[in-house]
Amino acid sequence: MKILKFGADWCTSCKTLNAVMETWEDATRSKVEYVDVDKNRQSAKDHRIMTMPTVLVLDETGNEVARYTGGKITESAIAAHI
């Protein structure tokens, strides 16, 4: 599984989610890849990112398994797809 978190430095909800994701990484020993939409516009476009923050869970082949958007993303919701 691969987890991508799309956000931006100016996004307040993204900053709030950072703490949740760091705790989740420590607890599960999983790695979350941060993608700054301002610096990686093509990646955001390829993954159809319309809202920030957005967390994508991808399978081993890169197919999207789950998508979470907005500032109310929880650790338990993501863990359900891992």
N, C-alpha and C positions, 0 to 999 in steps of 0.2 A: 504494500500500500504506500501511496505517496500522498502527502497532505500539503496543499498550497493555500496560503492565506494572502489574499489580495487586499491591498490597502494603500494609503498614502500618508506622508508625514503630517499633513494638515488635517487629517480625519480624526476627530475626537473619539468616535466610537471604535476606530481601529486601535487607538492607543489604549483604550479600556480593555479591549480584547487581548492585547499583548500579554497582560498579566495572566489572564485565563489560559492562554496558549502555552506560556512558559511553565505554569504549574502542571498543565496536562502533559507537556513534553517530559518533565521530570518524573512524573508519576508513571508514565507508560513507556518511557525510554524511546519514544518515537521522535522523529525529526519533522518539524514543520518548516517548509520553505516559504519565506516571505517574498512576495512579489509587489514591488512599488509600481502602481499603475501609471504614475507620471514618468517613470524611467523605463518602463517596459510596456508601452502602449500596445505593441503587437501581441504580446502574450495575453494581455487583458482582452483584446479584441478576439483572439483565437478561442478563448474560453468564455466568450460572451458575458463579460463582467459588466453589470449595469448598476450594481449597488455595492457600497463598501461599508463595512468589511464583507468580504465573501470568502468562505472556506470551502475548498473542494477536496473531496476524498477521491483519489484515483486508484484503479486497480493496477496490477503489474504491467498491463499492456497500455496503460494511459487512458483507459476509458473511465468516464465519470461514474462513480458509484453513489455519491451523495453531494448535495450542495446546500450550504447554509449561508444565509445573508442577514445583514443587519447587526445591530449592537447587542442583541439578546441571545447570541450563540452560547451554548453551554458545553462544558467538557463532556457531560454524559451523552449528549446528542451525538457528538462526533465519535465517542467511544463505541456507540452502538454499531458503527459501520466498520470498525477495525477488527 
